[in-house]
């Protein structure tokens, strides 16, 4: 199965503009497949291979003499001291597109890039499929409920793996391993409880003290574990928009998972019949749409687009606020398939406060029909497209 990955266009544009291209993102998001398909003339070297990793660690000069150009180094963060040698090579050769680096540990990879390769590398992030990628391959269904549980990881679509089989293995094989490499976890069962508690708080304002109390751990441990999950591309924190229309702005972030299939698995939801609570459905739908905007931002390489949410102490809220070059888009997200006038209340409240910036108002909903209302644009969930 071949699915067009939008980020490939940006990779092609910059491969001859930088000596190094770096591609990061969660495990199993399709990084290796994409790079091998796009750069078939490059040699592929996985530093997960213990023999190659030992070669790179014990004899970096000999290793880089053998793999000196047109090479993809996968999981390169596993040999961090290799970066200084790569820096010297590209500075001396001045060859564009000499190396492609790939890795799933954002913290270690970015730390090494910042220390050794700043100014020499173009950085990209690849996530599981977004709506537009699935649509181009004829894989996007009309009913979003199926996608909530199935999620968006390529293996599920490519190998027809059941979500109930894929995600428990993914958690055990990748998430627990990656997090353990970032921080010392002495009680894995406690960490799994923490991960499940994070899932129950998806789409909600993060309260670290409450999370710590429920899990029976300290607030510093909560911060450490959240950071590890962020750097392993499991979840992300959507920061609040700070513009002071009043002093009662909520300033804590909201927590979201990058993939709703993983989220549903953690919530023990394996069938659409289990999503019979409107509150749960709304939270899952909101998570899916916010993560969709986040994924498309990176897949389209929209570096000048920032995502926020806005809420005040009186619970007036904008689910998603996107700062673009010329305007700000404010977005309300509702799982309903029926568009009622009260759904625009939050958008209208914010628009009445904002008098200095050009606003575009959008309602993303669970239906399949676009509408152009005077109050806002009504956008079906499956037409979310940040490039429009």
N, C-alpha and C positions, 0 to 999 in steps of 0.2 A: 504493500500500500504506500503510495507516494502522496504526501500532503505538502502543498506549497507553504513554506515558512517565510513569512513577510520579512523577517529580520535579515534574510539572505540578501535582499536588495542593498541594504546598508553595508553589509560585509563586503559585497562586491565593489561598492563605491569607494571604500576606504582601504582596501587591501594594497593598493599601490600608492597610498598617501602616508602610511605609517610603516615603520619597520616591523612592528609587532601588532597583531590583533589578539585580543583576549575575549573569550566567550565564557561566561559563567551562568549559573542557574541551577535549579534543583536537579538532583539525580533523576535519571529516567525522563528528562524533559525533551530529549532528542538532540542533544549537543553533538555527540559523536556521529550520529547518522547524518546530520546536516553538514558537518565539516567534511566528512568523507565524500559525500555526494557533490558538494560544491568545489572542493579542492582535491579532486582525484589525482592530480599530479603531485601532491604533497605526500611525503612519507608520514605514516601514523605511528606514534610511539606512546604507549600507555605506561605511565609511571606507577600504575597499580601493579604492574608486572614486577615481582620481586627481583628478578635477575637484572632487568633494565634499571630498576631503582637503585640497586646496589652499584651498578656500573656508574650511574650518574652521581651517586653520593661519594664513592671512593675515588673516582677518577673523572671529575667534571670536565677537565680539558680534553682528555681522550674521548669522552662521551660526545662532546660538542664538536670535536674534529670529525667524528663519524656522522653526526647528525647536525650538519653545519648550516643548511639552508633548505627552504621549502619543506619544513617539518611541522607537523602538528604534535605538540606535547600535551597529552591528556592527563588530567589530575596532576598538573605540574606543581601545585602547592605542596605536594608530598615531598618535594626536594627543594626547600626554600633557598638554599645557598646557590642554586643553579642560576637564580635571577641576576646576581652580580656578574657572573661570567657572560650571560646573554647580553647584558648591558654593554660590556666591553666589546663584544663581537659586533653588535649592530652599530655602535658608535664608530668603529673602525671601518666597517664595510659600507655603511650608508645605503644598504640595499633595502628597498621597500618590500613589505610582505615577506620578510625573511623567516619569521616564526609566527605560528599561531598557537596560543596558549589556551587551554581549556581546563576548567575546574569547577567543582560543585561546593567547595568551601569558600564562601564569600570573604570571610574574615581573613583567613590565611592568604588567599590569593591577592586580595586587595592590599593587605599589609605589605606583601612582598613587592607588588607593583608600585605602591607609593614610595617605598624605601629605595628601590633600585631602577624602576623603569618609567618614572614620571616624565611626561612629555614625549615618550617614545611609543606609546601604546594607545590604541583606540579600544574602548571597553564596551562590550555588548552583553545583554542578559537575555537568555532564552528560557521561557516558561512553558508549561504544558499548553496544548492547543488553545487558541482563542476562538471566538465565534466565527470570525471571518475566515480563518484557516479551515475550520471544519466545514463551513459553508462552501468554500471553493472545492472541497473534495466530496461534496454531497453527503456529508455525515452529520449535519446539524438538523435535528428534528424540530418539529413545530411545537412540541410540548416541552417546556423547560424542566418539568419535574423529573424526567428521566435523566437529564444531564446533571441535575443536582446530586443524584446518587452515584451515577456512573463516573462523574468527574471528567478530567480532560487530559490525563496522561496518555501519551502516544501508545504505549504497550497495550492498553485496554482496547483501543480501536484496531491496532495492527494485528494483535494476536487473539482478539476476541476473548479476553480474560474477564471473568466476572469481577465486579468491584469487591464483592465479599471475599474473593480469593486474593486479589491484588493488594489491597490496602493493608491488611494485617502483616503480610510479608514485607511490604514497603516500610512499615513502621519498624519492624524488627531488624530488617536487613540494612536499611539505610539511615533512618532518622536516629535510632538509638546509637548506632555506630558513629555517625557524624557528630552528634552532640557530645558523645563521650570523648571524642578526640579534641573537642574544644574546651570542655570543662570536666572536672572529676565528679562523677555521680556515684555515690556509694550505695544508693538504694534505688535500683532501676524501677521497682514497683511503685515507689513514691513518685518518681519522675513520670511514669505512665499515668498516675492519678492526676498529676499536675497538667499533663497534656490534655487529658479528658476534661478537666476543669476549664482550661483555656477554650476548649470547644464549646462548652456551655455558655461562655461569655462572648462568643463570636458576634460581631456587630454591635457590641455594647461598649460603653465607656469603661476603660480599664481602671480598676481599683486594686492596686498592688497589695494594700494592707488586707483587704477582704480575701484576695486570692491566697495570700500567705497564711491567713488564719484558717481557711477552709482546707488547705493542703497540709497544714502543720509544719510549715517551714518559715524561715526568716524573710523579711523584705529584700535584703541583699541577695538571697538565693533566688527569689522570684526574678529580680532584675537580671541575674546571671543566666538563669535558664531561659528567660525570654530572649535575651541577646543571642544565645546559642541557637534558638529556634529561628530567629530572624536571619542569622548568618547561614543557616542551613536551608533557607528558603521554604520553611514550613508555614510561617505566619508573618504578618507585618503589622505595624502600628500606623494608623492614619492620624496624622497630627491635626490639631484644631487650628482654624484660621483665627488669627489674633486681632484682627482689626477691631478697634474698640468703639463700637457703636454704643456700648454701655460698659460698665465695669463688672458686669455680671456674666462675662463670657466663661464658658466651661473651657478649662485649659488642659484637661487630661486627654490622652489619645484614645482612639477606639481600636479594638483588636479585630483583625480579620485573618482568615486562612487563605493561602493562595489557591487552594483547590477544594471545592465543595465535596468531591468524592471522599477525600481524606477526612474532611470535617464530618460528613455523615457517618462514616465508619466509626469515628471516635464517639459519636453520639448514639451509636448502635442502631442506626437507621439503615436498613438494607432493602426496603421496598417502599414505593410511593404511597402505599396504603398506610404506612406509619406516619406520614406527614399529614395528619388530620387535625393538627392544631394550627390556627391561623398565625399565632405568634411565632411558632417554630418555622412555618412556611415563609413568613415575612423576613425572619432573620436569615434563613438560608438563601432566599432570593436576593436580599440586599448584599450578602457576602459574595454571591456569585457575580453580581453586577459591578460592585466596587473592585473586586479582583480582576474582572474583565477589563475595566478601564486601566487598571494598573498593568496588566499583561500587554495590552495593546500599546500603551505608552512606550514600553520598552521594545516591543516587537517592531514598532514603527520608528524607533530611535528618536522619539520626540523629547529631546533633551531640555527644551525650554517650556515644558508643560509640567506644572506642579499640581498635585492633588491634595485636597484638604477636606475637612468637614467643618461645619459651624453650628454651634448650639449655645443658647444662653440659659440662665438658671430658671427661666420660666418655661423651658422645654420647647421654645421656638427653635427649629432646626432646619438645616440644609444638609441632606445626606452626603452630598458630594459637591465640592467646589473646585473647579478646574481653572487655574490661571493660565491663559494662553498669551500669545504675543500681543494681540490687539483687543482682547476682550476677556471677560470672565464668564464661564458657564456655571450656572447653579442647577443642581439635579436633584429631583425627588425620585425615590425608588420605591415602587409599590408592587407587591406580588399579584394584586387583583387583576382580573381580566375585564373589569368594568370601570370606566373612567367617570368619576363623579367630581363635581366642582370643589368639594372640600379637600381633595387631594392636592390642590394648588396653594393651600393656606400657607405652608412654610415658605414656598417660593415667593409668594406675594409679600409676606412679612419682611423677608430679607430685602426684596427689591425696593420696598418703601424706605428702608434704612440707607441703602447704597445709592448715593446721588452723584458720585464722582467717576464711577467706572461703568463702561458699557457692559450690560448684562445680557446673556442669553439664558432663557429659562427652558428647562427640559423636564418632562415627566417620563421616566422609563418604567414601563409596566409589563405585566405578565401576558398581555394579549398579543395579537399578531397584525394589528391594523394601525398604520400611521395616521395621525391627525394633525392638522395645522390650526390650532385654536389661537384666538387673539391673546389669551393669557399666557400660553406657553406652547412649545412644541411637544407633541405626544409621540413617544418613540417606543415601538415594540422591543422587547428584550433582545430579540435576535437580529436587530438592526444597529446595535451599538457599534460605532465605528469612529475611533478618535481621529482618523485622517480626513473625515468629512467636514 
